[in-house]
Amino acid sequence: MTAPHSTPPRYTPLIERLPATVPFVGPETQERARGGPFAARLGANENVFGPSPRAIEAMQRAAHDVWMYGDPENYDLRRALAAHHRIAPQNIVIGEGIDGLLGCLARMLIDPGAPVVTSHGAYPTFNFHVEGHGGTLHKVAYVDDREDPAALLAKARETGARMIYIANPDNPMGSWHDAASIAAMIADVPDGTLLVLDEAYLELAPQGTAPPLDTADPRVIRLRTFSKAYGLAGARIGYAIGEAGLVRSFDKIRNHFGVSRISQAGALAALGDQAHLADVCAKASGARDELARIARANGLAALPSAANFVTIDCGRDGRFARAVLDALIARDIFVRMPFVTPQDRCIRVSCGRPADMAAFATALPKALAAARS
Amino acid sequence: MTAPHSTPPRYTPLIERLPATVPFVGPETQERARGGPFAARLGANENVFGPSPRAIEAMQRAAHDVWMYGDPENYDLRRALAAHHRIAPQNIVIGEGIDGLLGCLARMLIDPGAPVVTSHGAYPTFNFHVEGHGGTLHKVAYVDDREDPAALLAKARETGARMIYIANPDNPMGSWHDAASIAAMIADVPDGTLLVLDEAYLELAPQGTAPPLDTADPRVIRLRTFSKAYGLAGARIGYAIGEAGLVRSFDKIRNHFGVSRISQAGALAALGDQAHLADVCAKASGARDELARIARANGLAALPSAANFVTIDCGRDGRFARAVLDALIARDIFVRMPFVTPQDRCIRVSCGRPADMAAFATALPKALAAARS
């Protein structure tokens, strides 16, 4: 059947030159390569405590209705989120996780050569989408393991950036800025620049981390997810809050039927169980303390964290931290680490149940010894 | 909080000029506007017979694991599909339904002004994605309510098209070409053109509708879905089969974690229950016969169909068919119709259970009378 004279499709020049890189290798890929499962899954900042039982039940009920497409307007969920946040539904767009929404945003604002500002070592999937649309990334350094609003703003002014990315709380460092600092940053966003404020971990952060929502302000879009504190990572559902014109623009390009019907039902039920959310946040707080204790017991410093993970300074360079990470993985503990110097002196460990924490506590001293030898 | 001097984000010129259109209005939107539910949901070619009970159970089990991200490589499902089709996993890419895959394809091959060929009145979501990337659509007419391979190929040669779209079986007409005709079309695809062969309804078609898979051929990509015969529309999961280089290119841009973990589990179980699939196909066949009978009993002609719907020629022009459609909707029957003349002389009715068919049989004569008056 093969036609010997056929030629490949004509990709766009941009696609031709993109690498076939993947932002993250999944733990399943690592398990297949290792030939066995991890004992503790603490690398992807998933919510090991799980979602609300009401969300699980809602998804199980929705499975019976899965022959129907999901509502492309995500009407019920948007209304519930609007009530929850005391904003209007037209200021909310639902997407296939924050990653899906970042992809749409990049497509809306970035054409080849468009300048975009982020931090060295910040969320790589944002970079994947920006570069995937031909944007030019300009990066500023973290300062004291935090993203630096002043430097981000200065770089945006210098380059005429279309977007600035900041995560608050930050991943992979767990650091955060208070609401006043972020509000001041928003007020200082240059005309024609959009601040992409990734608040994936916000529910886990201290009160006073997020400034009030101002849906009249076109300079900022705020990204939230059901993947972290709500425990629905596998359901792939997140949302953005922004000015109505910006939100409406997603309709020009988004995959309208792209969010699973089951996921919509799960997110709606998860949102309705704020008591469970509070319980998860309390458990994550306990696990953060436990991770800090384990780090100290091994002579290491745990960075303060406002998220469901703790970044542990291994006290030497990136090569050493990588050796610790590899030694943990060899001991069946799935963890990850920052990609970029100087943050890569650290490993990043997700909050887990007592058994997960105990497994990490057992493995860490051995991994450190292995890395030091 | 609002900054009076702030300006909107700077969209790309392409995004600025795109309309905020939506390819399809969902039935839920119509129900909200009507103030009540439809009695029969026969407009979106959903599988009213439902998925395999094993798929439902698998999704219900997977709901417990939804705190974990889904495998971004979709490894298990790709392996199972590869075994099912006797091809290699590297020739399969999973996406958020065929719609999601079409979006990636358009992004890979289309830059502003790139020519693309399709038929007047063919799948509008393909057009949505092509125009969303700035492509220029060139359309040829249906002939005898079928897409016309010779005209599509001629137009592709004339325009230097990057892609040709054809659906086999076709939506919205239900018509189809036999495998030999499609194989001849593939053999005649111009160099540098990709044939996008949408086989969403293939499992419901007669044997001999699809030519053998030839994964060495870079001139064609074949799109399949779990939304139709497998009954998982709400799970948003489909796949493409193509040459390995083309399949690998999706990794450059796709939302790697975009397919729900629950949907992956459901699709895997659905694929494993071929007996249920056969049962669905038999029921759809019976419903097609029943829809044809109802049409004849009302003096109308049902077009032959190889899909899970029947397109009924209302015997007059588009205005009349629209009146019939509106009258059906007013009688709580959700149906749709082709958008473009001359196909818009028809309405399109999905296969349903006996109760759905009976509701349609009751409503149709009244709707015809209303439309005629």
Boltz contact constraints between the chains, C-beta under 6 A:
constraints:
  - contact:
      token1: [A, 1]
      token2: [B, 214]
      max_distance: 6.0
  - contact:
      token1: [A, 2]
      token2: [B, 216]
      max_distance: 6.0
  - contact:
      token1: [A, 2]
      token2: [B, 217]
      max_distance: 6.0
  - contact:
      token1: [A, 6]
      token2: [B, 218]
      max_distance: 6.0
  - contact:
      token1: [A, 6]
      token2: [B, 219]
      max_distance: 6.0
  - contact:
      token1: [A, 7]
      token2: [B, 191]
      max_distance: 6.0
  - contact:
      token1: [A, 7]
      token2: [B, 192]
      max_distance: 6.0
  - contact:
      token1: [A, 8]
      token2: [B, 218]
      max_distance: 6.0
  - contact:
      token1: [A, 9]
      token2: [B, 109]
      max_distance: 6.0
  - contact:
      token1: [A, 9]
      token2: [B, 194]
      max_distance: 6.0
  - contact:
      token1: [A, 10]
      token2: [B, 162]
      max_distance: 6.0
  - contact:
      token1: [A, 10]
      token2: [B, 192]
      max_distance: 6.0
  - contact:
      token1: [A, 11]
      token2: [B, 108]
      max_distance: 6.0
  - contact:
      token1: [A, 12]
      token2: [B, 111]
      max_distance: 6.0
  - contact:
      token1: [A, 15]
      token2: [B, 108]
      max_distance: 6.0
  - contact:
      token1: [A, 18]
      token2: [B, 252]
      max_distance: 6.0
  - contact:
      token1: [A, 20]
      token2: [B, 248]
      max_distance: 6.0
  - contact:
      token1: [A, 20]
      token2: [B, 251]
      max_distance: 6.0
  - contact:
      token1: [A, 20]
      token2: [B, 252]
      max_distance: 6.0
  - contact:
      token1: [A, 22]
      token2: [B, 256]
      max_distance: 6.0
  - contact:
      token1: [A, 26]
      token2: [B, 71]
      max_distance: 6.0
  - contact:
      token1: [A, 26]
      token2: [B, 72]
      max_distance: 6.0
  - contact:
      token1: [A, 28]
      token2: [B, 71]
      max_distance: 6.0
  - contact:
      token1: [A, 29]
      token2: [B, 73]
      max_distance: 6.0
  - contact:
      token1: [A, 44]
      token2: [B, 69]
      max_distance: 6.0
  - contact:
      token1: [A, 46]
      token2: [B, 67]
      max_distance: 6.0
  - contact:
      token1: [A, 46]
      token2: [B, 68]
      max_distance: 6.0
  - contact:
      token1: [A, 47]
      token2: [B, 67]
      max_distance: 6.0
  - contact:
      token1: [A, 50]
      token2: [B, 67]
      max_distance: 6.0
  - contact:
      token1: [A, 56]
      token2: [B, 63]
      max_distance: 6.0
  - contact:
      token1: [A, 59]
      token2: [B, 63]
      max_distance: 6.0
  - contact:
      token1: [A, 60]
      token2: [B, 60]
      max_distance: 6.0
  - contact:
      token1: [A, 60]
      token2: [B, 63]
      max_distance: 6.0
  - contact:
      token1: [A, 63]
      token2: [B, 56]
      max_distance: 6.0
  - contact:
      token1: [A, 63]
      token2: [B, 59]
      max_distance: 6.0
  - contact:
      token1: [A, 63]
      token2: [B, 60]
      max_distance: 6.0
  - contact:
      token1: [A, 66]
      token2: [B, 232]
      max_distance: 6.0
  - contact:
      token1: [A, 66]
      token2: [B, 234]
      max_distance: 6.0
  - contact:
      token1: [A, 66]
      token2: [B, 235]
      max_distance: 6.0
  - contact:
      token1: [A, 67]
      token2: [B, 46]
      max_distance: 6.0
  - contact:
      token1: [A, 67]
      token2: [B, 47]
      max_distance: 6.0
  - contact:
      token1: [A, 67]
      token2: [B, 50]
      max_distance: 6.0
  - contact:
      token1: [A, 67]
      token2: [B, 231]
      max_distance: 6.0
  - contact:
      token1: [A, 68]
      token2: [B, 46]
      max_distance: 6.0
  - contact:
      token1: [A, 68]
      token2: [B, 234]
      max_distance: 6.0
  - contact:
      token1: [A, 69]
      token2: [B, 44]
      max_distance: 6.0
  - contact:
      token1: [A, 69]
      token2: [B, 233]
      max_distance: 6.0
  - contact:
      token1: [A, 69]
      token2: [B, 234]
      max_distance: 6.0
  - contact:
      token1: [A, 70]
      token2: [B, 234]
      max_distance: 6.0
  - contact:
      token1: [A, 71]
      token2: [B, 26]
      max_distance: 6.0
  - contact:
      token1: [A, 71]
      token2: [B, 28]
      max_distance: 6.0
  - contact:
      token1: [A, 72]
      token2: [B, 26]
      max_distance: 6.0
  - contact:
      token1: [A, 73]
      token2: [B, 29]
      max_distance: 6.0
  - contact:
      token1: [A, 96]
      token2: [B, 255]
      max_distance: 6.0
  - contact:
      token1: [A, 96]
      token2: [B, 258]
      max_distance: 6.0
  - contact:
      token1: [A, 99]
      token2: [B, 255]
      max_distance: 6.0
  - contact:
      token1: [A, 100]
      token2: [B, 255]
      max_distance: 6.0
  - contact:
      token1: [A, 100]
      token2: [B, 258]
      max_distance: 6.0
  - contact:
      token1: [A, 103]
      token2: [B, 255]
      max_distance: 6.0
  - contact:
      token1: [A, 108]
      token2: [B, 11]
      max_distance: 6.0
  - contact:
      token1: [A, 108]
      token2: [B, 15]
      max_distance: 6.0
  - contact:
      token1: [A, 109]
      token2: [B, 9]
      max_distance: 6.0
  - contact:
      token1: [A, 111]
      token2: [B, 12]
      max_distance: 6.0
  - contact:
      token1: [A, 132]
      token2: [B, 253]
      max_distance: 6.0
  - contact:
      token1: [A, 162]
      token2: [B, 10]
      max_distance: 6.0
  - contact:
      token1: [A, 191]
      token2: [B, 7]
      max_distance: 6.0
  - contact:
      token1: [A, 192]
      token2: [B, 7]
      max_distance: 6.0
  - contact:
      token1: [A, 192]
      token2: [B, 10]
      max_distance: 6.0
  - contact:
      token1: [A, 194]
      token2: [B, 9]
      max_distance: 6.0
  - contact:
      token1: [A, 214]
      token2: [B, 1]
      max_distance: 6.0
  - contact:
      token1: [A, 216]
      token2: [B, 2]
      max_distance: 6.0
  - contact:
      token1: [A, 217]
      token2: [B, 2]
      max_distance: 6.0
  - contact:
      token1: [A, 217]
      token2: [B, 3]
      max_distance: 6.0
  - contact:
      token1: [A, 218]
      token2: [B, 6]
      max_distance: 6.0
  - contact:
      token1: [A, 218]
      token2: [B, 8]
      max_distance: 6.0
  - contact:
      token1: [A, 219]
      token2: [B, 6]
      max_distance: 6.0
  - contact:
      token1: [A, 231]
      token2: [B, 67]
      max_distance: 6.0
  - contact:
      token1: [A, 232]
      token2: [B, 66]
      max_distance: 6.0
  - contact:
      token1: [A, 233]
      token2: [B, 69]
      max_distance: 6.0
  - contact:
      token1: [A, 234]
      token2: [B, 66]
      max_distance: 6.0
  - contact:
      token1: [A, 234]
      token2: [B, 68]
      max_distance: 6.0
  - contact:
      token1: [A, 234]
      token2: [B, 69]
      max_distance: 6.0
  - contact:
      token1: [A, 234]
      token2: [B, 70]
      max_distance: 6.0
  - contact:
      token1: [A, 234]
      token2: [B, 261]
      max_distance: 6.0
  - contact:
      token1: [A, 235]
      token2: [B, 66]
      max_distance: 6.0
  - contact:
      token1: [A, 235]
      token2: [B, 260]
      max_distance: 6.0
  - contact:
      token1: [A, 236]
      token2: [B, 258]
      max_distance: 6.0
  - contact:
      token1: [A, 236]
      token2: [B, 260]
      max_distance: 6.0
  - contact:
      token1: [A, 248]
      token2: [B, 20]
      max_distance: 6.0
  - contact:
      token1: [A, 251]
      token2: [B, 20]
      max_distance: 6.0
  - contact:
      token1: [A, 252]
      token2: [B, 18]
      max_distance: 6.0
  - contact:
      token1: [A, 252]
      token2: [B, 20]
      max_distance: 6.0
  - contact:
      token1: [A, 253]
      token2: [B, 132]
      max_distance: 6.0
  - contact:
      token1: [A, 255]
      token2: [B, 96]
      max_distance: 6.0
  - contact:
      token1: [A, 255]
      token2: [B, 99]
      max_distance: 6.0
  - contact:
      token1: [A, 255]
      token2: [B, 100]
      max_distance: 6.0
  - contact:
      token1: [A, 255]
      token2: [B, 103]
      max_distance: 6.0
  - contact:
      token1: [A, 256]
      token2: [B, 22]
      max_distance: 6.0
  - contact:
      token1: [A, 258]
      token2: [B, 96]
      max_distance: 6.0
  - contact:
      token1: [A, 258]
      token2: [B, 100]
      max_distance: 6.0
  - contact:
      token1: [A, 260]
      token2: [B, 235]
      max_distance: 6.0
  - contact:
      token1: [A, 260]
      token2: [B, 236]
      max_distance: 6.0
  - contact:
      token1: [A, 260]
      token2: [B, 260]
      max_distance: 6.0
  - contact:
      token1: [A, 260]
      token2: [B, 263]
      max_distance: 6.0
  - contact:
      token1: [A, 261]
      token2: [B, 234]
      max_distance: 6.0
  - contact:
      token1: [A, 262]
      token2: [B, 262]
      max_distance: 6.0
  - contact:
      token1: [A, 263]
      token2: [B, 260]
      max_distance: 6.0
